[in-house]
Amino acid sequence: MLPLLVKDGLLLPYVVTSLAFLFLSLYLLSALERSTEEELRLGFYHQLTQHWLPKLNLSRIIKWK
């Protein structure tokens, strides 16, 4: 694979893209370490949707069919 990348002139873009992906992944993983469980659950959004959207009742769906 490496000789083909060199032959086609794609070695530099491959290296740059791989390093960018690595740094972005490390950045996002470090952000997950700093956040709390409540922030990861999106607590306010979850409460808002539970308030405005009714919970699905499986028995009601079965009776409807």
Gaussian input, Z-matrix of N, CA and C with variables (Angstrom, degrees):
# hf/3-21g

backbone

0 1
 N
 C     1     B1
 C     2     B2     1     A1
 N     3     B3     2     A2     1     D1
 C     4     B4     3     A3     2     D2
 C     5     B5     4     A4     3     D3
 N     6     B6     5     A5     4     D4
 C     7     B7     6     A6     5     D5
 C     8     B8     7     A7     6     D6
 N     9     B9     8     A8     7     D7
 C    10    B10     9     A9     8     D8
 C    11    B11    10    A10     9     D9
 N    12    B12    11    A11    10    D10
 C    13    B13    12    A12    11    D11
 C    14    B14    13    A13    12    D12
 N    15    B15    14    A14    13    D13
 C    16    B16    15    A15    14    D14
 C    17    B17    16    A16    15    D15
 N    18    B18    17    A17    16    D16
 C    19    B19    18    A18    17    D17
 C    20    B20    19    A19    18    D18
 N    21    B21    20    A20    19    D19
 C    22    B22    21    A21    20    D20
 C    23    B23    22    A22    21    D21
 N    24    B24    23    A23    22    D22
 C    25    B25    24    A24    23    D23
 C    26    B26    25    A25    24    D24
 N    27    B27    26    A26    25    D25
 C    28    B28    27    A27    26    D26
 C    29    B29    28    A28    27    D27
 N    30    B30    29    A29    28    D28
 C    31    B31    30    A30    29    D29
 C    32    B32    31    A31    30    D30
 N    33    B33    32    A32    31    D31
 C    34    B34    33    A33    32    D32
 C    35    B35    34    A34    33    D33
 N    36    B36    35    A35    34    D34
 C    37    B37    36    A36    35    D35
 C    38    B38    37    A37    36    D36
 N    39    B39    38    A38    37    D37
 C    40    B40    39    A39    38    D38
 C    41    B41    40    A40    39    D39
 N    42    B42    41    A41    40    D40
 C    43    B43    42    A42    41    D41
 C    44    B44    43    A43    42    D42
 N    45    B45    44    A44    43    D43
 C    46    B46    45    A45    44    D44
 C    47    B47    46    A46    45    D45
 N    48    B48    47    A47    46    D46
 C    49    B49    48    A48    47    D47
 C    50    B50    49    A49    48    D48
 N    51    B51    50    A50    49    D49
 C    52    B52    51    A51    50    D50
 C    53    B53    52    A52    51    D51
 N    54    B54    53    A53    52    D52
 C    55    B55    54    A54    53    D53
 C    56    B56    55    A55    54    D54
 N    57    B57    56    A56    55    D55
 C    58    B58    57    A57    56    D56
 C    59    B59    58    A58    57    D57
 N    60    B60    59    A59    58    D58
 C    61    B61    60    A60    59    D59
 C    62    B62    61    A61    60    D60
 N    63    B63    62    A62    61    D61
 C    64    B64    63    A63    62    D62
 C    65    B65    64    A64    63    D63
 N    66    B66    65    A65    64    D64
 C    67    B67    66    A66    65    D65
 C    68    B68    67    A67    66    D66
 N    69    B69    68    A68    67    D67
 C    70    B70    69    A69    68    D68
 C    71    B71    70    A70    69    D69
 N    72    B72    71    A71    70    D70
 C    73    B73    72    A72    71    D71
 C    74    B74    73    A73    72    D72
 N    75    B75    74    A74    73    D73
 C    76    B76    75    A75    74    D74
 C    77    B77    76    A76    75    D75
 N    78    B78    77    A77    76    D76
 C    79    B79    78    A78    77    D77
 C    80    B80    79    A79    78    D78
 N    81    B81    80    A80    79    D79
 C    82    B82    81    A81    80    D80
 C    83    B83    82    A82    81    D81
 N    84    B84    83    A83    82    D82
 C    85    B85    84    A84    83    D83
 C    86    B86    85    A85    84    D84
 N    87    B87    86    A86    85    D85
 C    88    B88    87    A87    86    D86
 C    89    B89    88    A88    87    D87
 N    90    B90    89    A89    88    D88
 C    91    B91    90    A90    89    D89
 C    92    B92    91    A91    90    D90
 N    93    B93    92    A92    91    D91
 C    94    B94    93    A93    92    D92
 C    95    B95    94    A94    93    D93
 N    96    B96    95    A95    94    D94
 C    97    B97    96    A96    95    D95
 C    98    B98    97    A97    96    D96
 N    99    B99    98    A98    97    D97
 C   100   B100    99    A99    98    D98
 C   101   B101   100   A100    99    D99
 N   102   B102   101   A101   100   D100
 C   103   B103   102   A102   101   D101
 C   104   B104   103   A103   102   D102
 N   105   B105   104   A104   103   D103
 C   106   B106   105   A105   104   D104
 C   107   B107   106   A106   105   D105
 N   108   B108   107   A107   106   D106
 C   109   B109   108   A108   107   D107
 C   110   B110   109   A109   108   D108
 N   111   B111   110   A110   109   D109
 C   112   B112   111   A111   110   D110
 C   113   B113   112   A112   111   D111
 N   114   B114   113   A113   112   D112
 C   115   B115   114   A114   113   D113
 C   116   B116   115   A115   114   D114
 N   117   B117   116   A116   115   D115
 C   118   B118   117   A117   116   D116
 C   119   B119   118   A118   117   D117
 N   120   B120   119   A119   118   D118
 C   121   B121   120   A120   119   D119
 C   122   B122   121   A121   120   D120
 N   123   B123   122   A122   121   D121
 C   124   B124   123   A123   122   D122
 C   125   B125   124   A124   123   D123
 N   126   B126   125   A125   124   D124
 C   127   B127   126   A126   125   D125
 C   128   B128   127   A127   126   D126
 N   129   B129   128   A128   127   D127
 C   130   B130   129   A129   128   D128
 C   131   B131   130   A130   129   D129
 N   132   B132   131   A131   130   D130
 C   133   B133   132   A132   131   D131
 C   134   B134   133   A133   132   D132
 N   135   B135   134   A134   133   D133
 C   136   B136   135   A135   134   D134
 C   137   B137   136   A136   135   D135
 N   138   B138   137   A137   136   D136
 C   139   B139   138   A138   137   D137
 C   140   B140   139   A139   138   D138
 N   141   B141   140   A140   139   D139
 C   142   B142   141   A141   140   D140
 C   143   B143   142   A142   141   D141
 N   144   B144   143   A143   142   D142
 C   145   B145   144   A144   143   D143
 C   146   B146   145   A145   144   D144
 N   147   B147   146   A146   145   D145
 C   148   B148   147   A147   146   D146
 C   149   B149   148   A148   147   D147
 N   150   B150   149   A149   148   D148
 C   151   B151   150   A150   149   D149
 C   152   B152   151   A151   150   D150
 N   153   B153   152   A152   151   D151
 C   154   B154   153   A153   152   D152
 C   155   B155   154   A154   153   D153
 N   156   B156   155   A155   154   D154
 C   157   B157   156   A156   155   D155
 C   158   B158   157   A157   156   D156
 N   159   B159   158   A158   157   D157
 C   160   B160   159   A159   158   D158
 C   161   B161   160   A160   159   D159
 N   162   B162   161   A161   160   D160
 C   163   B163   162   A162   161   D161
 C   164   B164   163   A163   162   D162
 N   165   B165   164   A164   163   D163
 C   166   B166   165   A165   164   D164
 C   167   B167   166   A166   165   D165
 N   168   B168   167   A167   166   D166
 C   169   B169   168   A168   167   D167
 C   170   B170   169   A169   168   D168
 N   171   B171   170   A170   169   D169
 C   172   B172   171   A171   170   D170
 C   173   B173   172   A172   171   D171
 N   174   B174   173   A173   172   D172
 C   175   B175   174   A174   173   D173
 C   176   B176   175   A175   174   D174
 N   177   B177   176   A176   175   D175
 C   178   B178   177   A177   176   D176
 C   179   B179   178   A178   177   D177
 N   180   B180   179   A179   178   D178
 C   181   B181   180   A180   179   D179
 C   182   B182   181   A181   180   D180
 N   183   B183   182   A182   181   D181
 C   184   B184   183   A183   182   D182
 C   185   B185   184   A184   183   D183
 N   186   B186   185   A185   184   D184
 C   187   B187   186   A186   185   D185
 C   188   B188   187   A187   186   D186
 N   189   B189   188   A188   187   D187
 C   190   B190   189   A189   188   D188
 C   191   B191   190   A190   189   D189
 N   192   B192   191   A191   190   D190
 C   193   B193   192   A192   191   D191
 C   194   B194   193   A193   192   D192

   B1=1.4412
   B2=1.5240
   B3=1.2992
   B4=1.4539
   B5=1.5334
   B6=1.3384
   B7=1.4693
   B8=1.5347
   B9=1.3317
   B10=1.4612
   B11=1.5256
   B12=1.3345
   B13=1.4624
   B14=1.5220
   B15=1.3150
   B16=1.4602
   B17=1.5220
   B18=1.3266
   B19=1.4652
   B20=1.5324
   B21=1.3331
   B22=1.4609
   B23=1.5210
   B24=1.3128
   B25=1.4604
   B26=1.5176
   B27=1.3125
   B28=1.4589
   B29=1.5226
   B30=1.3223
   B31=1.4603
   B32=1.5287
   B33=1.3153
   B34=1.4629
   B35=1.5321
   B36=1.3483
   B37=1.4692
   B38=1.5294
   B39=1.3306
   B40=1.4636
   B41=1.5265
   B42=1.3119
   B43=1.4643
   B44=1.5262
   B45=1.3218
   B46=1.4654
   B47=1.5299
   B48=1.3212
   B49=1.4601
   B50=1.5246
   B51=1.3155
   B52=1.4647
   B53=1.5247
   B54=1.3197
   B55=1.4655
   B56=1.5245
   B57=1.3248
   B58=1.4632
   B59=1.5247
   B60=1.3171
   B61=1.4586
   B62=1.5277
   B63=1.3122
   B64=1.4547
   B65=1.5253
   B66=1.3287
   B67=1.4631
   B68=1.5308
   B69=1.3211
   B70=1.4587
   B71=1.5301
   B72=1.3159
   B73=1.4652
   B74=1.5210
   B75=1.3160
   B76=1.4679
   B77=1.5178
   B78=1.3249
   B79=1.4626
   B80=1.5249
   B81=1.3213
   B82=1.4644
   B83=1.5245
   B84=1.3178
   B85=1.4618
   B86=1.5201
   B87=1.3282
   B88=1.4632
   B89=1.5261
   B90=1.3218
   B91=1.4665
   B92=1.5234
   B93=1.3205
   B94=1.4572
   B95=1.5216
   B96=1.3117
   B97=1.4612
   B98=1.5214
   B99=1.3255
   B100=1.4576
   B101=1.5222
   B102=1.3154
   B103=1.4558
   B104=1.5278
   B105=1.3240
   B106=1.4633
   B107=1.5215
   B108=1.3212
   B109=1.4625
   B110=1.5287
   B111=1.3098
   B112=1.4654
   B113=1.5328
   B114=1.3083
   B115=1.4598
   B116=1.5237
   B117=1.3246
   B118=1.4490
   B119=1.5211
   B120=1.3079
   B121=1.4575
   B122=1.5189
   B123=1.3136
   B124=1.4651
   B125=1.5215
   B126=1.3273
   B127=1.4542
   B128=1.5179
   B129=1.3216
   B130=1.4581
   B131=1.5202
   B132=1.3178
   B133=1.4622
   B134=1.5230
   B135=1.3215
   B136=1.4658
   B137=1.5290
   B138=1.3281
   B139=1.4579
   B140=1.5213
   B141=1.3074
   B142=1.4556
   B143=1.5234
   B144=1.3215
   B145=1.4610
   B146=1.5244
   B147=1.3116
   B148=1.4595
   B149=1.5252
   B150=1.3114
   B151=1.4649
   B152=1.5278
   B153=1.3134
   B154=1.4558
   B155=1.5187
   B156=1.3043
   B157=1.4569
   B158=1.5199
   B159=1.3175
   B160=1.4722
   B161=1.5230
   B162=1.2996
   B163=1.4586
   B164=1.5178
   B165=1.3135
   B166=1.4563
   B167=1.5183
   B168=1.2922
   B169=1.4531
   B170=1.5206
   B171=1.3090
   B172=1.4590
   B173=1.5246
   B174=1.3127
   B175=1.4685
   B176=1.5303
   B177=1.3113
   B178=1.4658
   B179=1.5225
   B180=1.3200
   B181=1.4539
   B182=1.5200
   B183=1.3315
   B184=1.4714
   B185=1.5296
   B186=1.3259
   B187=1.4639
   B188=1.5188
   B189=1.3037
   B190=1.4641
   B191=1.5242
   B192=1.3229
   B193=1.4630
   B194=1.4871
   A1=110.50
   A2=117.24
   A3=120.51
   A4=112.42
   A5=119.90
   A6=118.28
   A7=112.98
   A8=117.44
   A9=119.40
   A10=111.35
   A11=116.74
   A12=119.32
   A13=111.42
   A14=116.74
   A15=120.74
   A16=109.80
   A17=116.79
   A18=121.69
   A19=111.12
   A20=117.43
   A21=121.49
   A22=113.31
   A23=117.47
   A24=120.44
   A25=112.89
   A26=117.23
   A27=121.30
   A28=113.35
   A29=116.84
   A30=119.06
   A31=111.38
   A32=117.95
   A33=120.86
   A34=111.65
   A35=120.03
   A36=118.18
   A37=113.03
   A38=117.37
   A39=121.16
   A40=110.37
   A41=116.86
   A42=120.97
   A43=110.42
   A44=117.26
   A45=120.77
   A46=110.56
   A47=117.10
   A48=120.65
   A49=111.07
   A50=117.54
   A51=120.77
   A52=111.20
   A53=117.19
   A54=119.77
   A55=111.89
   A56=116.81
   A57=119.90
   A58=110.36
   A59=116.85
   A60=120.20
   A61=110.93
   A62=117.34
   A63=121.46
   A64=111.42
   A65=117.54
   A66=120.75
   A67=111.60
   A68=117.44
   A69=120.22
   A70=110.81
   A71=116.52
   A72=120.17
   A73=111.25
   A74=116.84
   A75=119.88
   A76=111.55
   A77=117.10
   A78=120.95
   A79=110.82
   A80=116.70
   A81=119.70
   A82=111.79
   A83=117.52
   A84=119.92
   A85=111.63
   A86=117.58
   A87=119.57
   A88=110.08
   A89=117.80
   A90=120.19
   A91=110.58
   A92=117.68
   A93=120.42
   A94=111.52
   A95=117.26
   A96=120.29
   A97=111.63
   A98=117.15
   A99=120.83
   A100=113.16
   A101=118.90
   A102=120.81
   A103=110.34
   A104=114.53
   A105=119.60
   A106=109.84
   A107=114.93
   A108=119.94
   A109=110.65
   A110=116.73
   A111=120.55
   A112=110.69
   A113=117.39
   A114=120.06
   A115=111.25
   A116=116.74
   A117=119.24
   A118=111.95
   A119=116.96
   A120=120.48
   A121=112.03
   A122=116.83
   A123=121.51
   A124=109.59
   A125=114.73
   A126=123.08
   A127=114.82
   A128=118.14
   A129=119.85
   A130=110.86
   A131=117.45
   A132=121.22
   A133=110.31
   A134=116.25
   A135=120.53
   A136=110.17
   A137=117.38
   A138=120.78
   A139=110.86
   A140=117.13
   A141=121.01
   A142=111.71
   A143=116.68
   A144=119.18
   A145=111.46
   A146=118.62
   A147=120.61
   A148=110.77
   A149=116.35
   A150=120.22
   A151=110.86
   A152=117.72
   A153=121.23
   A154=113.72
   A155=119.03
   A156=121.68
   A157=109.47
   A158=118.15
   A159=118.87
   A160=110.46
   A161=115.09
   A162=119.53
   A163=109.06
   A164=116.16
   A165=120.25
   A166=109.69
   A167=115.50
   A168=121.64
   A169=107.43
   A170=117.42
   A171=121.69
   A172=111.73
   A173=118.27
   A174=120.11
   A175=110.53
   A176=117.83
   A177=120.93
   A178=110.18
   A179=117.80
   A180=121.72
   A181=110.29
   A182=117.36
   A183=121.06
   A184=109.95
   A185=118.20
   A186=121.24
   A187=111.34
   A188=117.50
   A189=121.82
   A190=111.20
   A191=116.27
   A192=120.06
   A193=107.80
   D1=-40.29
   D2=-178.93
   D3=-61.71
   D4=-44.16
   D5=177.40
   D6=-61.77
   D7=-33.55
   D8=178.24
   D9=-68.77
   D10=-38.62
   D11=177.39
   D12=-64.94
   D13=-39.19
   D14=178.09
   D15=-67.44
   D16=-43.56
   D17=-178.07
   D18=-62.27
   D19=-41.99
   D20=-177.84
   D21=-85.84
   D22=-3.46
   D23=179.91
   D24=74.93
   D25=27.08
   D26=-177.27
   D27=-107.44
   D28=7.99
   D29=-177.57
   D30=-66.68
   D31=-46.41
   D32=-179.24
   D33=-63.46
   D34=-47.80
   D35=176.69
   D36=-61.16
   D37=-34.30
   D38=178.31
   D39=-64.67
   D40=-45.42
   D41=-178.98
   D42=-66.24
   D43=-43.48
   D44=-179.03
   D45=-64.57
   D46=-44.24
   D47=179.45
   D48=-64.58
   D49=-41.06
   D50=179.55
   D51=-64.78
   D52=-43.02
   D53=178.68
   D54=-66.95
   D55=-38.88
   D56=178.15
   D57=-63.52
   D58=-42.29
   D59=178.01
   D60=-63.65
   D61=-41.53
   D62=178.86
   D63=-62.31
   D64=-47.70
   D65=-179.34
   D66=-66.24
   D67=-38.97
   D68=178.29
   D69=-65.59
   D70=-41.10
   D71=178.11
   D72=-62.83
   D73=-44.87
   D74=178.51
   D75=-63.61
   D76=-38.01
   D77=178.70
   D78=-64.55
   D79=-44.73
   D80=-179.41
   D81=-68.59
   D82=-37.13
   D83=177.62
   D84=-66.97
   D85=-36.03
   D86=178.17
   D87=-69.44
   D88=-31.15
   D89=176.46
   D90=-66.99
   D91=-34.59
   D92=178.20
   D93=-67.45
   D94=-32.90
   D95=179.01
   D96=-68.73
   D97=-31.30
   D98=-176.73
   D99=-84.10
   D100=-15.67
   D101=-176.29
   D102=-91.99
   D103=154.86
   D104=-179.24
   D105=-89.15
   D106=169.37
   D107=-179.70
   D108=-64.41
   D109=-36.92
   D110=179.90
   D111=-65.60
   D112=-39.68
   D113=177.48
   D114=-66.42
   D115=-35.87
   D116=178.81
   D117=-68.85
   D118=-30.29
   D119=178.10
   D120=-79.13
   D121=-8.97
   D122=-175.83
   D123=56.62
   D124=57.31
   D125=-171.61
   D126=-49.66
   D127=-49.17
   D128=-177.50
   D129=-66.16
   D130=-42.19
   D131=179.15
   D132=-63.78
   D133=-40.26
   D134=179.42
   D135=-63.52
   D136=-44.52
   D137=179.78
   D138=-65.16
   D139=-39.03
   D140=-179.84
   D141=-64.68
   D142=-44.82
   D143=179.90
   D144=-69.06
   D145=-34.85
   D146=178.17
   D147=-67.49
   D148=-30.87
   D149=179.95
   D150=-74.34
   D151=-43.74
   D152=-173.95
   D153=-89.44
   D154=-25.12
   D155=-179.95
   D156=-105.46
   D157=127.21
   D158=179.00
   D159=-70.10
   D160=151.46
   D161=176.89
   D162=-74.06
   D163=142.36
   D164=179.84
   D165=-76.92
   D166=131.04
   D167=178.68
   D168=-106.50
   D169=116.12
   D170=-176.06
   D171=-63.69
   D172=-37.34
   D173=-179.84
   D174=-65.01
   D175=-35.50
   D176=178.37
   D177=-66.66
   D178=-38.10
   D179=179.14
   D180=-67.67
   D181=-40.91
   D182=-179.59
   D183=-66.34
   D184=-41.75
   D185=178.23
   D186=-64.23
   D187=-34.86
   D188=-179.30
   D189=-64.61
   D190=-38.03
   D191=179.68
   D192=-74.38

